[in-house]
Amino acid sequence: MTVDVAELRDNISNFDDFLRPLRNYLYWEPHCYDIPVCWSIRSVFDTLDGVDTMTDDIELLIPDLEHLDTLLPEWSPCCPRRSRP
């Protein structure tokens, strides 16, 4: 899973590099706040900036998920089954 997330991060980075001139213009434009399309595209670029942080968080989360994967089969018989209405 970590490899897939890292590959996704790399592809998003390539996309961001390709559109960097547009991004620079949107950050340079002083009236971008007043133009809804400009502001929404700029927000998309801001969201793409968070991909690196998300990748780092997922890499930290993977060992815990693997540990949970081993514990869950031991824990599930302890829980009573819920009957559906």
PDB file of N, CA, C and O in Angstrom, chain B, residues numbered from 101:
ATOM      1  N   MET B 101       0.830  -1.188   0.000  1.00  0.00           N
ATOM      2  CA  MET B 101       0.000   0.000   0.000  1.00  0.00           C
ATOM      3  C   MET B 101       0.876   1.255   0.000  1.00  0.00           C
ATOM      4  O   MET B 101       0.554   2.248  -0.652  1.00  0.00           O
ATOM      5  N   THR B 102       1.968   1.198   0.727  1.00  0.00           N
ATOM      6  CA  THR B 102       2.859   2.352   0.781  1.00  0.00           C
ATOM      7  C   THR B 102       3.432   2.665  -0.593  1.00  0.00           C
ATOM      8  O   THR B 102       3.590   3.828  -0.964  1.00  0.00           O
ATOM      9  N   VAL B 103       3.738   1.618  -1.340  1.00  0.00           N
ATOM     10  CA  VAL B 103       4.286   1.812  -2.685  1.00  0.00           C
ATOM     11  C   VAL B 103       3.253   2.488  -3.579  1.00  0.00           C
ATOM     12  O   VAL B 103       3.589   3.376  -4.363  1.00  0.00           O
ATOM     13  N   ASP B 104       1.995   2.066  -3.459  1.00  0.00           N
ATOM     14  CA  ASP B 104       0.929   2.675  -4.270  1.00  0.00           C
ATOM     15  C   ASP B 104       0.739   4.141  -3.921  1.00  0.00           C
ATOM     16  O   ASP B 104       0.559   4.974  -4.809  1.00  0.00           O
ATOM     17  N   VAL B 105       0.779   4.460  -2.643  1.00  0.00           N
ATOM     18  CA  VAL B 105       0.607   5.844  -2.215  1.00  0.00           C
ATOM     19  C   VAL B 105       1.792   6.696  -2.676  1.00  0.00           C
ATOM     20  O   VAL B 105       1.615   7.842  -3.089  1.00  0.00           O
ATOM     21  N   ALA B 106       3.001   6.129  -2.602  1.00  0.00           N
ATOM     22  CA  ALA B 106       4.178   6.867  -3.071  1.00  0.00           C
ATOM     23  C   ALA B 106       4.111   7.092  -4.577  1.00  0.00           C
ATOM     24  O   ALA B 106       4.505   8.151  -5.066  1.00  0.00           O
ATOM     25  N   GLU B 107       3.614   6.099  -5.311  1.00  0.00           N
ATOM     26  CA  GLU B 107       3.459   6.261  -6.764  1.00  0.00           C
ATOM     27  C   GLU B 107       2.413   7.332  -7.075  1.00  0.00           C
ATOM     28  O   GLU B 107       2.599   8.141  -7.984  1.00  0.00           O
ATOM     29  N   LEU B 108       1.327   7.333  -6.327  1.00  0.00           N
ATOM     30  CA  LEU B 108       0.302   8.365  -6.497  1.00  0.00           C
ATOM     31  C   LEU B 108       0.884   9.746  -6.217  1.00  0.00           C
ATOM     32  O   LEU B 108       0.618  10.700  -6.948  1.00  0.00           O
ATOM     33  N   ARG B 109       1.680   9.847  -5.154  1.00  0.00           N
ATOM     34  CA  ARG B 109       2.324  11.122  -4.823  1.00  0.00           C
ATOM     35  C   ARG B 109       3.237  11.588  -5.959  1.00  0.00           C
ATOM     36  O   ARG B 109       3.259  12.772  -6.296  1.00  0.00           O
ATOM     37  N   ASP B 110       3.982  10.664  -6.539  1.00  0.00           N
ATOM     38  CA  ASP B 110       4.882  11.024  -7.638  1.00  0.00           C
ATOM     39  C   ASP B 110       4.107  11.482  -8.870  1.00  0.00           C
ATOM     40  O   ASP B 110       4.512  12.427  -9.547  1.00  0.00           O
ATOM     41  N   ASN B 111       2.995  10.812  -9.159  1.00  0.00           N
ATOM     42  CA  ASN B 111       2.181  11.219 -10.311  1.00  0.00           C
ATOM     43  C   ASN B 111       1.544  12.584 -10.092  1.00  0.00           C
ATOM     44  O   ASN B 111       1.471  13.389 -11.021  1.00  0.00           O
ATOM     45  N   ILE B 112       1.087  12.851  -8.884  1.00  0.00           N
ATOM     46  CA  ILE B 112       0.512  14.163  -8.584  1.00  0.00           C
ATOM     47  C   ILE B 112       1.591  15.234  -8.662  1.00  0.00           C
ATOM     48  O   ILE B 112       1.334  16.354  -9.103  1.00  0.00           O
ATOM     49  N   SER B 113       2.787  14.888  -8.237  1.00  0.00           N
ATOM     50  CA  SER B 113       3.901  15.837  -8.336  1.00  0.00           C
ATOM     51  C   SER B 113       4.223  16.164  -9.795  1.00  0.00           C
ATOM     52  O   SER B 113       4.504  17.316 -10.128  1.00  0.00           O
ATOM     53  N   ASN B 114       4.182  15.163 -10.651  1.00  0.00           N
ATOM     54  CA  ASN B 114       4.411  15.403 -12.081  1.00  0.00           C
ATOM     55  C   ASN B 114       3.324  16.304 -12.661  1.00  0.00           C
ATOM     56  O   ASN B 114       3.611  17.200 -13.455  1.00  0.00           O
ATOM     57  N   PHE B 115       2.082  16.065 -12.263  1.00  0.00           N
ATOM     58  CA  PHE B 115       0.967  16.900 -12.704  1.00  0.00           C
ATOM     59  C   PHE B 115       1.143  18.340 -12.233  1.00  0.00           C
ATOM     60  O   PHE B 115       0.907  19.288 -12.982  1.00  0.00           O
ATOM     61  N   ASP B 116       1.559  18.482 -10.990  1.00  0.00           N
ATOM     62  CA  ASP B 116       1.787  19.808 -10.423  1.00  0.00           C
ATOM     63  C   ASP B 116       2.925  20.529 -11.147  1.00  0.00           C
ATOM     64  O   ASP B 116       2.840  21.729 -11.405  1.00  0.00           O
ATOM     65  N   ASP B 117       3.975  19.800 -11.470  1.00  0.00           N
ATOM     66  CA  ASP B 117       5.091  20.406 -12.207  1.00  0.00           C
ATOM     67  C   ASP B 117       4.668  20.855 -13.602  1.00  0.00           C
ATOM     68  O   ASP B 117       5.122  21.889 -14.093  1.00  0.00           O
ATOM     69  N   PHE B 118       3.801  20.078 -14.235  1.00  0.00           N
ATOM     70  CA  PHE B 118       3.326  20.428 -15.571  1.00  0.00           C
ATOM     71  C   PHE B 118       2.501  21.717 -15.554  1.00  0.00           C
ATOM     72  O   PHE B 118       2.591  22.534 -16.471  1.00  0.00           O
ATOM     73  N   LEU B 119       1.703  21.887 -14.509  1.00  0.00           N
ATOM     74  CA  LEU B 119       0.823  23.059 -14.420  1.00  0.00           C
ATOM     75  C   LEU B 119       1.410  24.186 -13.568  1.00  0.00           C
ATOM     76  O   LEU B 119       0.691  25.112 -13.190  1.00  0.00           O
ATOM     77  N   ARG B 120       2.680  24.118 -13.270  1.00  0.00           N
ATOM     78  CA  ARG B 120       3.310  25.143 -12.434  1.00  0.00           C
ATOM     79  C   ARG B 120       3.170  26.568 -12.986  1.00  0.00           C
ATOM     80  O   ARG B 120       2.961  27.486 -12.193  1.00  0.00           O
ATOM     81  N   PRO B 121       3.275  26.804 -14.316  1.00  0.00           N
ATOM     82  CA  PRO B 121       3.069  28.183 -14.792  1.00  0.00           C
ATOM     83  C   PRO B 121       1.671  28.729 -14.462  1.00  0.00           C
ATOM     84  O   PRO B 121       1.522  29.895 -14.097  1.00  0.00           O
ATOM     85  N   LEU B 122       0.661  27.877 -14.595  1.00  0.00           N
ATOM     86  CA  LEU B 122      -0.696  28.307 -14.233  1.00  0.00           C
ATOM     87  C   LEU B 122      -0.779  28.583 -12.733  1.00  0.00           C
ATOM     88  O   LEU B 122      -1.377  29.570 -12.302  1.00  0.00           O
ATOM     89  N   ARG B 123      -0.186  27.717 -11.965  1.00  0.00           N
ATOM     90  CA  ARG B 123      -0.196  27.892 -10.521  1.00  0.00           C
ATOM     91  C   ARG B 123       0.491  29.205 -10.128  1.00  0.00           C
ATOM     92  O   ARG B 123      -0.025  29.956  -9.299  1.00  0.00           O
ATOM     93  N   ASN B 124       1.632  29.472 -10.715  1.00  0.00           N
ATOM     94  CA  ASN B 124       2.338  30.716 -10.404  1.00  0.00           C
ATOM     95  C   ASN B 124       1.511  31.942 -10.767  1.00  0.00           C
ATOM     96  O   ASN B 124       1.513  32.934 -10.039  1.00  0.00           O
ATOM     97  N   TYR B 125       0.818  31.875 -11.872  1.00  0.00           N
ATOM     98  CA  TYR B 125      -0.029  33.005 -12.260  1.00  0.00           C
ATOM     99  C   TYR B 125      -1.152  33.212 -11.241  1.00  0.00           C
ATOM    100  O   TYR B 125      -1.443  34.344 -10.853  1.00  0.00           O
ATOM    101  N   LEU B 126      -1.778  32.118 -10.811  1.00  0.00           N
ATOM    102  CA  LEU B 126      -2.889  32.243  -9.867  1.00  0.00           C
ATOM    103  C   LEU B 126      -2.428  32.810  -8.532  1.00  0.00           C
ATOM    104  O   LEU B 126      -3.171  33.548  -7.884  1.00  0.00           O
ATOM    105  N   TYR B 127      -1.225  32.479  -8.117  1.00  0.00           N
ATOM    106  CA  TYR B 127      -0.718  33.031  -6.862  1.00  0.00           C
ATOM    107  C   TYR B 127      -0.221  34.466  -7.031  1.00  0.00           C
ATOM    108  O   TYR B 127      -0.159  35.230  -6.067  1.00  0.00           O
ATOM    109  N   TRP B 128       0.121  34.813  -8.236  1.00  0.00           N
ATOM    110  CA  TRP B 128       0.598  36.163  -8.507  1.00  0.00           C
ATOM    111  C   TRP B 128      -0.567  37.141  -8.699  1.00  0.00           C
ATOM    112  O   TRP B 128      -0.458  38.313  -8.341  1.00  0.00           O
ATOM    113  N   GLU B 129      -1.670  36.662  -9.258  1.00  0.00           N
ATOM    114  CA  GLU B 129      -2.825  37.508  -9.582  1.00  0.00           C
ATOM    115  C   GLU B 129      -3.427  38.097  -8.299  1.00  0.00           C
ATOM    116  O   GLU B 129      -3.885  37.344  -7.440  1.00  0.00           O
ATOM    117  N   PRO B 130      -3.433  39.424  -8.155  1.00  0.00           N
ATOM    118  CA  PRO B 130      -3.940  40.021  -6.915  1.00  0.00           C
ATOM    119  C   PRO B 130      -5.466  39.945  -6.770  1.00  0.00           C
ATOM    120  O   PRO B 130      -5.980  40.021  -5.654  1.00  0.00           O
ATOM    121  N   HIS B 131      -6.186  39.800  -7.871  1.00  0.00           N
ATOM    122  CA  HIS B 131      -7.651  39.771  -7.811  1.00  0.00           C
ATOM    123  C   HIS B 131      -8.212  38.350  -7.848  1.00  0.00           C
ATOM    124  O   HIS B 131      -9.410  38.162  -8.061  1.00  0.00           O
ATOM    125  N   CYS B 132      -7.362  37.360  -7.646  1.00  0.00           N
ATOM    126  CA  CYS B 132      -7.818  35.970  -7.710  1.00  0.00           C
ATOM    127  C   CYS B 132      -8.903  35.690  -6.662  1.00  0.00           C
ATOM    128  O   CYS B 132      -9.800  34.879  -6.893  1.00  0.00           O
ATOM    129  N   TYR B 133      -8.817  36.354  -5.530  1.00  0.00           N
ATOM    130  CA  TYR B 133      -9.814  36.158  -4.477  1.00  0.00           C
ATOM    131  C   TYR B 133     -11.214  36.551  -4.946  1.00  0.00           C
ATOM    132  O   TYR B 133     -12.199  35.967  -4.494  1.00  0.00           O
ATOM    133  N   ASP B 134     -11.316  37.514  -5.831  1.00  0.00           N
ATOM    134  CA  ASP B 134     -12.606  38.000  -6.302  1.00  0.00           C
ATOM    135  C   ASP B 134     -13.178  37.195  -7.470  1.00  0.00           C
ATOM    136  O   ASP B 134     -14.341  37.372  -7.830  1.00  0.00           O
ATOM    137  N   ILE B 135     -12.382  36.324  -8.055  1.00  0.00           N
ATOM    138  CA  ILE B 135     -12.820  35.527  -9.216  1.00  0.00           C
ATOM    139  C   ILE B 135     -13.021  34.087  -8.748  1.00  0.00           C
ATOM    140  O   ILE B 135     -12.047  33.416  -8.404  1.00  0.00           O
ATOM    141  N   PRO B 136     -14.265  33.596  -8.726  1.00  0.00           N
ATOM    142  CA  PRO B 136     -14.535  32.269  -8.170  1.00  0.00           C
ATOM    143  C   PRO B 136     -13.761  31.135  -8.842  1.00  0.00           C
ATOM    144  O   PRO B 136     -13.265  30.242  -8.154  1.00  0.00           O
ATOM    145  N   VAL B 137     -13.649  31.154 -10.157  1.00  0.00           N
ATOM    146  CA  VAL B 137     -12.939  30.076 -10.844  1.00  0.00           C
ATOM    147  C   VAL B 137     -11.458  30.106 -10.480  1.00  0.00           C
ATOM    148  O   VAL B 137     -10.847  29.064 -10.244  1.00  0.00           O
ATOM    149  N   CYS B 138     -10.900  31.280 -10.437  1.00  0.00           N
ATOM    150  CA  CYS B 138      -9.497  31.438 -10.068  1.00  0.00           C
ATOM    151  C   CYS B 138      -9.261  30.917  -8.651  1.00  0.00           C
ATOM    152  O   CYS B 138      -8.310  30.177  -8.400  1.00  0.00           O
ATOM    153  N   TRP B 139     -10.123  31.307  -7.748  1.00  0.00           N
ATOM    154  CA  TRP B 139      -9.956  30.904  -6.358  1.00  0.00           C
ATOM    155  C   TRP B 139     -10.141  29.399  -6.180  1.00  0.00           C
ATOM    156  O   TRP B 139      -9.435  28.785  -5.380  1.00  0.00           O
ATOM    157  N   SER B 140     -11.072  28.797  -6.908  1.00  0.00           N
ATOM    158  CA  SER B 140     -11.297  27.359  -6.775  1.00  0.00           C
ATOM    159  C   SER B 140     -10.123  26.554  -7.340  1.00  0.00           C
ATOM    160  O   SER B 140      -9.739  25.538  -6.761  1.00  0.00           O
ATOM    161  N   ILE B 141      -9.553  26.992  -8.455  1.00  0.00           N
ATOM    162  CA  ILE B 141      -8.386  26.293  -9.004  1.00  0.00           C
ATOM    163  C   ILE B 141      -7.201  26.449  -8.059  1.00  0.00           C
ATOM    164  O   ILE B 141      -6.429  25.511  -7.855  1.00  0.00           O
ATOM    165  N   ARG B 142      -7.068  27.610  -7.499  1.00  0.00           N
ATOM    166  CA  ARG B 142      -5.991  27.823  -6.527  1.00  0.00           C
ATOM    167  C   ARG B 142      -6.179  26.919  -5.309  1.00  0.00           C
ATOM    168  O   ARG B 142      -5.204  26.423  -4.743  1.00  0.00           O
ATOM    169  N   SER B 143      -7.418  26.709  -4.911  1.00  0.00           N
ATOM    170  CA  SER B 143      -7.697  25.807  -3.790  1.00  0.00           C
ATOM    171  C   SER B 143      -7.335  24.371  -4.123  1.00  0.00           C
ATOM    172  O   SER B 143      -6.870  23.630  -3.256  1.00  0.00           O
ATOM    173  N   VAL B 144      -7.541  23.973  -5.367  1.00  0.00           N
ATOM    174  CA  VAL B 144      -7.136  22.626  -5.789  1.00  0.00           C
ATOM    175  C   VAL B 144      -5.622  22.477  -5.664  1.00  0.00           C
ATOM    176  O   VAL B 144      -5.134  21.453  -5.189  1.00  0.00           O
ATOM    177  N   PHE B 145      -4.892  23.486  -6.085  1.00  0.00           N
ATOM    178  CA  PHE B 145      -3.439  23.440  -5.950  1.00  0.00           C
ATOM    179  C   PHE B 145      -3.021  23.400  -4.480  1.00  0.00           C
ATOM    180  O   PHE B 145      -2.051  22.726  -4.132  1.00  0.00           O
ATOM    181  N   ASP B 146      -3.731  24.105  -3.627  1.00  0.00           N
ATOM    182  CA  ASP B 146      -3.439  24.059  -2.195  1.00  0.00           C
ATOM    183  C   ASP B 146      -3.674  22.651  -1.641  1.00  0.00           C
ATOM    184  O   ASP B 146      -2.930  22.177  -0.782  1.00  0.00           O
ATOM    185  N   THR B 147      -4.711  21.997  -2.141  1.00  0.00           N
ATOM    186  CA  THR B 147      -4.989  20.629  -1.715  1.00  0.00           C
ATOM    187  C   THR B 147      -3.891  19.683  -2.163  1.00  0.00           C
ATOM    188  O   THR B 147      -3.502  18.782  -1.419  1.00  0.00           O
ATOM    189  N   LEU B 148      -3.393  19.879  -3.366  1.00  0.00           N
ATOM    190  CA  LEU B 148      -2.315  19.027  -3.859  1.00  0.00           C
ATOM    191  C   LEU B 148      -1.055  19.174  -3.010  1.00  0.00           C
ATOM    192  O   LEU B 148      -0.249  18.246  -2.936  1.00  0.00           O
ATOM    193  N   ASP B 149      -0.878  20.316  -2.375  1.00  0.00           N
ATOM    194  CA  ASP B 149       0.273  20.505  -1.501  1.00  0.00           C
ATOM    195  C   ASP B 149       0.228  19.570  -0.294  1.00  0.00           C
ATOM    196  O   ASP B 149       1.271  19.238   0.271  1.00  0.00           O
ATOM    197  N   GLY B 150      -0.961  19.146   0.101  1.00  0.00           N
ATOM    198  CA  GLY B 150      -1.103  18.269   1.252  1.00  0.00           C
ATOM    199  C   GLY B 150      -0.828  16.814   0.972  1.00  0.00           C
ATOM    200  O   GLY B 150      -0.857  16.001   1.896  1.00  0.00           O
ATOM    201  N   VAL B 151      -0.561  16.455  -0.265  1.00  0.00           N
ATOM    202  CA  VAL B 151      -0.347  15.051  -0.609  1.00  0.00           C
ATOM    203  C   VAL B 151       0.926  14.513   0.045  1.00  0.00           C
ATOM    204  O   VAL B 151       0.953  13.360   0.476  1.00  0.00           O
ATOM    205  N   ASP B 152       1.969  15.319   0.126  1.00  0.00           N
ATOM    206  CA  ASP B 152       3.203  14.865   0.772  1.00  0.00           C
ATOM    207  C   ASP B 152       2.969  14.548   2.245  1.00  0.00           C
ATOM    208  O   ASP B 152       3.467  13.547   2.759  1.00  0.00           O
ATOM    209  N   THR B 153       2.225  15.387   2.902  1.00  0.00           N
ATOM    210  CA  THR B 153       1.908  15.157   4.308  1.00  0.00           C
ATOM    211  C   THR B 153       1.072  13.892   4.476  1.00  0.00           C
ATOM    212  O   THR B 153       1.300  13.111   5.399  1.00  0.00           O
ATOM    213  N   MET B 154       0.109  13.692   3.587  1.00  0.00           N
ATOM    214  CA  MET B 154      -0.717  12.497   3.646  1.00  0.00           C
ATOM    215  C   MET B 154       0.125  11.246   3.426  1.00  0.00           C
ATOM    216  O   MET B 154      -0.080  10.239   4.103  1.00  0.00           O
ATOM    217  N   THR B 155       1.068  11.296   2.491  1.00  0.00           N
ATOM    218  CA  THR B 155       1.928  10.148   2.225  1.00  0.00           C
ATOM    219  C   THR B 155       2.764   9.810   3.451  1.00  0.00           C
ATOM    220  O   THR B 155       2.904   8.641   3.809  1.00  0.00           O
ATOM    221  N   ASP B 156       3.313  10.819   4.086  1.00  0.00           N
ATOM    222  CA  ASP B 156       4.097  10.578   5.302  1.00  0.00           C
ATOM    223  C   ASP B 156       3.241   9.983   6.411  1.00  0.00           C
ATOM    224  O   ASP B 156       3.684   9.086   7.128  1.00  0.00           O
ATOM    225  N   ASP B 157       2.022  10.477   6.554  1.00  0.00           N
ATOM    226  CA  ASP B 157       1.118   9.946   7.578  1.00  0.00           C
ATOM    227  C   ASP B 157       0.750   8.498   7.301  1.00  0.00           C
ATOM    228  O   ASP B 157       0.676   7.694   8.231  1.00  0.00           O
ATOM    229  N   ILE B 158       0.521   8.155   6.051  1.00  0.00           N
ATOM    230  CA  ILE B 158       0.179   6.767   5.704  1.00  0.00           C
ATOM    231  C   ILE B 158       1.361   5.851   5.953  1.00  0.00           C
ATOM    232  O   ILE B 158       1.184   4.725   6.417  1.00  0.00           O
ATOM    233  N   GLU B 159       2.570   6.317   5.651  1.00  0.00           N
ATOM    234  CA  GLU B 159       3.750   5.498   5.920  1.00  0.00           C
ATOM    235  C   GLU B 159       3.910   5.231   7.409  1.00  0.00           C
ATOM    236  O   GLU B 159       4.367   4.154   7.794  1.00  0.00           O
ATOM    237  N   LEU B 160       3.544   6.184   8.248  1.00  0.00           N
ATOM    238  CA  LEU B 160       3.590   5.973   9.697  1.00  0.00           C
ATOM    239  C   LEU B 160       2.457   5.069  10.179  1.00  0.00           C
ATOM    240  O   LEU B 160       2.597   4.387  11.194  1.00  0.00           O
ATOM    241  N   LEU B 161       1.360   5.061   9.470  1.00  0.00           N
ATOM    242  CA  LEU B 161       0.184   4.289   9.860  1.00  0.00           C
ATOM    243  C   LEU B 161       0.275   2.813   9.461  1.00  0.00           C
ATOM    244  O   LEU B 161      -0.332   1.966  10.115  1.00  0.00           O
ATOM    245  N   ILE B 162       1.011   2.497   8.418  1.00  0.00           N
ATOM    246  CA  ILE B 162       1.066   1.132   7.891  1.00  0.00           C
ATOM    247  C   ILE B 162       1.502   0.106   8.935  1.00  0.00           C
ATOM    248  O   ILE B 162       0.850  -0.934   9.027  1.00  0.00           O
ATOM    249  N   PRO B 163       2.557   0.319   9.729  1.00  0.00           N
ATOM    250  CA  PRO B 163       2.906  -0.699  10.740  1.00  0.00           C
ATOM    251  C   PRO B 163       1.779  -0.968  11.731  1.00  0.00           C
ATOM    252  O   PRO B 163       1.572  -2.113  12.133  1.00  0.00           O
ATOM    253  N   ASP B 164       1.055   0.062  12.124  1.00  0.00           N
ATOM    254  CA  ASP B 164      -0.068  -0.135  13.043  1.00  0.00           C
ATOM    255  C   ASP B 164      -1.182  -0.936  12.379  1.00  0.00           C
ATOM    256  O   ASP B 164      -1.806  -1.781  13.020  1.00  0.00           O
ATOM    257  N   LEU B 165      -1.432  -0.676  11.106  1.00  0.00           N
ATOM    258  CA  LEU B 165      -2.462  -1.433  10.395  1.00  0.00           C
ATOM    259  C   LEU B 165      -2.069  -2.897  10.239  1.00  0.00           C
ATOM    260  O   LEU B 165      -2.917  -3.785  10.335  1.00  0.00           O
ATOM    261  N   GLU B 166      -0.795  -3.146   9.999  1.00  0.00           N
ATOM    262  CA  GLU B 166      -0.337  -4.538   9.892  1.00  0.00           C
ATOM    263  C   GLU B 166      -0.466  -5.246  11.230  1.00  0.00           C
ATOM    264  O   GLU B 166      -0.836  -6.419  11.278  1.00  0.00           O
ATOM    265  N   HIS B 167      -0.166  -4.549  12.310  1.00  0.00           N
ATOM    266  CA  HIS B 167      -0.331  -5.133  13.644  1.00  0.00           C
ATOM    267  C   HIS B 167      -1.814  -5.397  13.929  1.00  0.00           C
ATOM    268  O   HIS B 167      -2.164  -6.437  14.487  1.00  0.00           O
ATOM    269  N   LEU B 168      -2.655  -4.485  13.560  1.00  0.00           N
ATOM    270  CA  LEU B 168      -4.093  -4.662  13.734  1.00  0.00           C
ATOM    271  C   LEU B 168      -4.602  -5.840  12.903  1.00  0.00           C
ATOM    272  O   LEU B 168      -5.517  -6.550  13.320  1.00  0.00           O
ATOM    273  N   ASP B 169      -4.017  -6.038  11.748  1.00  0.00           N
ATOM    274  CA  ASP B 169      -4.405  -7.152  10.887  1.00  0.00           C
ATOM    275  C   ASP B 169      -4.118  -8.500  11.556  1.00  0.00           C
ATOM    276  O   ASP B 169      -4.860  -9.464  11.365  1.00  0.00           O
ATOM    277  N   THR B 170      -3.062  -8.561  12.321  1.00  0.00           N
ATOM    278  CA  THR B 170      -2.770  -9.811  13.034  1.00  0.00           C
ATOM    279  C   THR B 170      -3.626  -9.970  14.281  1.00  0.00           C
ATOM    280  O   THR B 170      -3.934 -11.099  14.664  1.00  0.00           O
ATOM    281  N   LEU B 171      -4.016  -8.887  14.920  1.00  0.00           N
ATOM    282  CA  LEU B 171      -4.808  -8.962  16.146  1.00  0.00           C
ATOM    283  C   LEU B 171      -6.295  -9.172  15.905  1.00  0.00           C
ATOM    284  O   LEU B 171      -6.979  -9.762  16.742  1.00  0.00           O
ATOM    285  N   LEU B 172      -6.791  -8.708  14.800  1.00  0.00           N
ATOM    286  CA  LEU B 172      -8.233  -8.767  14.554  1.00  0.00           C
ATOM    287  C   LEU B 172      -8.789 -10.188  14.539  1.00  0.00           C
ATOM    288  O   LEU B 172      -9.849 -10.407  15.125  1.00  0.00           O
ATOM    289  N   PRO B 173      -8.141 -11.171  13.905  1.00  0.00           N
ATOM    290  CA  PRO B 173      -8.707 -12.531  13.972  1.00  0.00           C
ATOM    291  C   PRO B 173      -8.760 -13.084  15.395  1.00  0.00           C
ATOM    292  O   PRO B 173      -9.652 -13.874  15.706  1.00  0.00           O
ATOM    293  N   GLU B 174      -7.843 -12.697  16.252  1.00  0.00           N
ATOM    294  CA  GLU B 174      -7.888 -13.150  17.637  1.00  0.00           C
ATOM    295  C   GLU B 174      -8.994 -12.453  18.425  1.00  0.00           C
ATOM    296  O   GLU B 174      -9.555 -13.026  19.359  1.00  0.00           O
ATOM    297  N   TRP B 175      -9.297 -11.246  18.053  1.00  0.00           N
ATOM    298  CA  TRP B 175     -10.256 -10.443  18.790  1.00  0.00           C
ATOM    299  C   TRP B 175     -11.698 -10.696  18.360  1.00  0.00           C
ATOM    300  O   TRP B 175     -12.616 -10.559  19.169  1.00  0.00           O
ATOM    301  N   SER B 176     -11.902 -11.055  17.121  1.00  0.00           N
ATOM    302  CA  SER B 176     -13.269 -11.168  16.610  1.00  0.00           C
ATOM    303  C   SER B 176     -14.118 -12.235  17.306  1.00  0.00           C
ATOM    304  O   SER B 176     -15.317 -12.002  17.457  1.00  0.00           O
ATOM    305  N   PRO B 177     -13.585 -13.409  17.749  1.00  0.00           N
ATOM    306  CA  PRO B 177     -14.462 -14.348  18.476  1.00  0.00           C
ATOM    307  C   PRO B 177     -14.955 -13.807  19.814  1.00  0.00           C
ATOM    308  O   PRO B 177     -15.957 -14.291  20.340  1.00  0.00           O
ATOM    309  N   CYS B 178     -14.279 -12.824  20.363  1.00  0.00           N
ATOM    310  CA  CYS B 178     -14.693 -12.259  21.650  1.00  0.00           C
ATOM    311  C   CYS B 178     -15.925 -11.375  21.522  1.00  0.00           C
ATOM    312  O   CYS B 178     -16.635 -11.148  22.501  1.00  0.00           O
ATOM    313  N   CYS B 179     -16.176 -10.884  20.336  1.00  0.00           N
ATOM    314  CA  CYS B 179     -17.281  -9.968  20.128  1.00  0.00           C
ATOM    315  C   CYS B 179     -18.530 -10.735  19.714  1.00  0.00           C
ATOM    316  O   CYS B 179     -18.487 -11.555  18.797  1.00  0.00           O
ATOM    317  N   PRO B 180     -19.626 -10.471  20.383  1.00  0.00           N
ATOM    318  CA  PRO B 180     -20.871 -11.164  19.987  1.00  0.00           C
ATOM    319  C   PRO B 180     -21.350 -10.648  18.638  1.00  0.00           C
ATOM    320  O   PRO B 180     -21.173  -9.476  18.307  1.00  0.00           O
ATOM    321  N   ARG B 181     -21.947 -11.522  17.882  1.00  0.00           N
ATOM    322  CA  ARG B 181     -22.505 -11.134  16.583  1.00  0.00           C
ATOM    323  C   ARG B 181     -23.795 -10.361  16.812  1.00  0.00           C
ATOM    324  O   ARG B 181     -24.587 -10.672  17.701  1.00  0.00           O
ATOM    325  N   ARG B 182     -23.974  -9.363  15.996  1.00  0.00           N
ATOM    326  CA  ARG B 182     -25.198  -8.576  16.044  1.00  0.00           C
ATOM    327  C   ARG B 182     -26.203  -9.158  15.080  1.00  0.00           C
ATOM    328  O   ARG B 182     -25.889  -9.412  13.917  1.00  0.00           O
ATOM    329  N   SER B 183     -27.390  -9.363  15.553  1.00  0.00           N
ATOM    330  CA  SER B 183     -28.419  -9.851  14.633  1.00  0.00           C
ATOM    331  C   SER B 183     -29.042  -8.672  13.925  1.00  0.00           C
ATOM    332  O   SER B 183     -29.237  -7.605  14.506  1.00  0.00           O
ATOM    333  N   ARG B 184     -29.347  -8.880  12.682  1.00  0.00           N
ATOM    334  CA  ARG B 184     -29.958  -7.804  11.903  1.00  0.00           C
ATOM    335  C   ARG B 184     -31.468  -7.802  12.108  1.00  0.00           C
ATOM    336  O   ARG B 184     -32.095  -8.858  12.190  1.00  0.00           O
ATOM    337  N   PRO B 185     -32.039  -6.621  12.188  1.00  0.00           N
ATOM    338  CA  PRO B 185     -33.502  -6.553  12.400  1.00  0.00           C
ATOM    339  C   PRO B 185     -34.268  -6.928  11.161  1.00  0.00           C
ATOM    340  O   PRO B 185     -35.499  -6.923  11.170  1.00  0.00           O
TER     341      PRO B 185
END
